[in-house]
Amino acid sequence: MHALERVLRLLQDLESHLEGAADLPEPEPIARFALQRTTPHDLRLCTAIVETELELWEDSGLHVRPALHPYVAERLGAYTLDDRLIGRLLDYPDCCIEHFLQGRTHYDHDPPTTVVLTEGFVPCRATCDPARRAHLLETTDDPTPYRELERELEQALHRLGAPTYHSAYQGFYEIHRPGGPHP
């Protein structure tokens, strides 16, 4: 199970818990935080957002998964709780989590070719194999399909009424080119 599926399952289990049909899901610190920050309406919206992201990404056939929408991320404590716990929920490799915990909070590699990342993910290196296996990173000659998926996601999530308000949120993907900034 990859990160978007895991997050979707957590949200669904939280809804079941609120209905009295299930125990508090794991990871418990995230579940407790989410229950303090959400209403049943919030949970339904978060579930719909992640379902939409998952469906459009799977239909696209692209390797790198989109970033977790900031509305969902905020309600799950991604900007508040322990970075290691959140990193594990999102399938970040331990090598990349350690890299981040050492204070490297921005992409700072000169990639050998164009690199597409899940927005907000900071790899330990531009060619991290565990990050590639976790659908967080890909080298490519043409990132255009990712930009197209990003536009499709933005339109679909707008139709759902998903707010986009987090200042650090730039989109679903980061693109880094050799020797220069990303477009």
C-alpha positions in Angstrom: 0.0 0.0 0.0 1.5 3.4 -1.0 1.0 6.7 0.8 -2.2 8.0 -0.9 -3.9 4.7 -0.3 -2.7 4.7 3.4 -4.0 8.2 3.9 -7.3 7.4 2.3 -7.6 4.3 4.6 -6.8 6.4 7.6 -9.5 9.0 6.7 -12.1 6.2 6.1 -11.2 4.6 9.4 -11.6 7.9 11.2 -15.0 8.3 9.7 -15.9 4.8 10.9 -14.5 5.6 14.3 -16.7 8.7 14.5 -19.7 6.5 13.6 -18.8 4.1 16.5 -18.1 1.3 14.0 -14.3 1.1 14.5 -11.5 1.7 17.0 -9.2 4.7 16.7 -6.9 4.0 13.7 -3.2 3.9 13.6 -1.0 5.9 13.7 -2.8 7.0 16.8 -1.1 10.4 17.3 -2.2 11.4 13.8 -5.7 10.1 14.3 -6.1 12.0 17.6 -4.8 15.2 16.1 -7.1 14.8 13.1 -10.1 14.3 15.3 -9.4 17.5 17.2 -9.1 19.4 13.9 -12.0 18.1 11.9 -15.7 17.8 11.8 -17.5 15.0 10.0 -17.9 17.4 7.1 -14.1 18.0 7.0 -13.4 14.3 7.0 -15.8 13.7 4.1 -14.2 16.5 2.2 -10.7 15.2 3.0 -11.7 11.7 1.9 -13.1 13.0 -1.4 -9.9 15.0 -2.0 -7.7 12.0 -1.5 -10.0 9.8 -3.6 -9.8 12.3 -6.4 -6.0 12.6 -6.2 -5.6 8.8 -6.2 -8.0 8.2 -9.0 -6.6 10.8 -11.4 -3.0 9.9 -10.6 -3.6 6.1 -11.1 -5.5 6.9 -14.4 -2.6 9.0 -15.6 -0.1 6.2 -15.5 2.6 8.6 -14.2 5.2 7.4 -11.7 5.4 10.2 -9.2 2.4 10.6 -6.9 0.9 14.1 -6.3 1.5 15.9 -3.1 -1.1 15.5 -0.4 -3.5 18.4 -0.7 -2.7 21.1 2.0 -6.3 21.0 3.4 -5.8 17.2 4.1 -2.2 17.6 5.2 -3.1 20.3 7.7 -5.9 18.3 9.2 -3.6 15.3 9.6 -0.9 17.4 11.3 1.7 17.3 8.5 2.8 20.8 9.4 2.5 20.3 13.2 3.3 16.7 14.3 6.6 14.8 14.5 8.3 15.0 11.1 9.5 11.3 11.4 5.9 10.1 12.0 4.5 12.2 9.2 7.3 11.1 6.9 6.6 7.5 7.5 2.8 8.0 6.9 3.7 9.5 3.5 6.2 6.8 2.6 9.3 9.0 2.8 12.4 6.8 2.9 14.4 6.8 6.2 17.4 8.3 4.4 15.3 11.2 3.2 13.7 11.7 6.6 17.1 11.9 8.2 18.3 14.3 5.5 15.3 16.5 6.3 15.8 16.3 10.1 19.4 17.5 9.6 17.9 20.8 8.5 17.8 20.3 4.7 14.3 21.5 4.1 14.6 22.5 0.4 15.7 20.7 -2.7 19.4 21.5 -3.0 20.8 19.1 -5.5 22.1 19.7 -9.0 20.3 16.9 -10.8 21.9 15.0 -13.7 18.7 15.3 -15.7 15.2 16.8 -15.0 13.8 15.5 -11.8 10.1 15.4 -10.9 9.3 15.3 -7.2 6.1 15.1 -5.1 5.8 18.8 -3.9 7.2 19.3 -0.5 9.3 16.1 -0.5 13.0 16.7 0.1 15.1 13.8 -1.2 18.5 13.0 0.3 19.9 12.9 -3.3 18.5 13.5 -6.8 18.7 9.8 -7.6 17.5 8.2 -4.3 16.3 4.7 -5.2 14.0 4.3 -2.2 12.3 7.6 -3.1 11.8 6.4 -6.6 10.3 3.1 -5.4 7.9 5.1 -3.1 6.7 7.1 -6.1 8.2 10.4 -4.8 10.9 11.0 -7.5 11.5 10.4 -11.1 14.1 11.5 -13.6 12.6 12.4 -17.0 13.3 14.1 -20.2 9.8 15.6 -20.4 7.9 16.7 -17.3 4.9 18.0 -19.4 2.6 15.1 -18.4 3.1 16.0 -14.8 2.1 19.7 -15.5 -1.0 18.4 -17.3 -2.0 16.1 -14.4 -1.4 19.0 -12.0 -3.9 21.2 -14.0 -6.4 18.3 -14.1 -6.1 17.8 -10.4 -6.5 21.5 -9.7 -9.7 21.6 -11.7 -11.2 18.5 -10.2 -10.4 19.6 -6.6 -11.8 23.1 -7.3 -15.1 21.4 -8.4 -15.1 19.6 -5.0 -14.7 22.8 -3.2 -11.2 22.0 -1.8 -9.6 25.2 -0.5 -6.0 26.1 -1.5 -4.6 28.4 1.0 -1.4 27.2 2.5 1.5 29.6 1.7 4.1 26.9 1.2 1.8 25.0 -1.3 3.0 25.6 -4.8 1.2 22.7 -6.5 1.4 18.9 -6.7 4.8 18.6 -8.2 8.2 20.2 -8.2 10.4 20.1 -11.3 14.2 20.6 -11.1 16.4 20.9 -14.1 20.2 20.6 -14.3 21.9 23.9 -13.6 18.8 26.0 -13.1 15.6 26.7 -11.3 12.5 24.8 -12.0 9.8 26.3 -14.2 
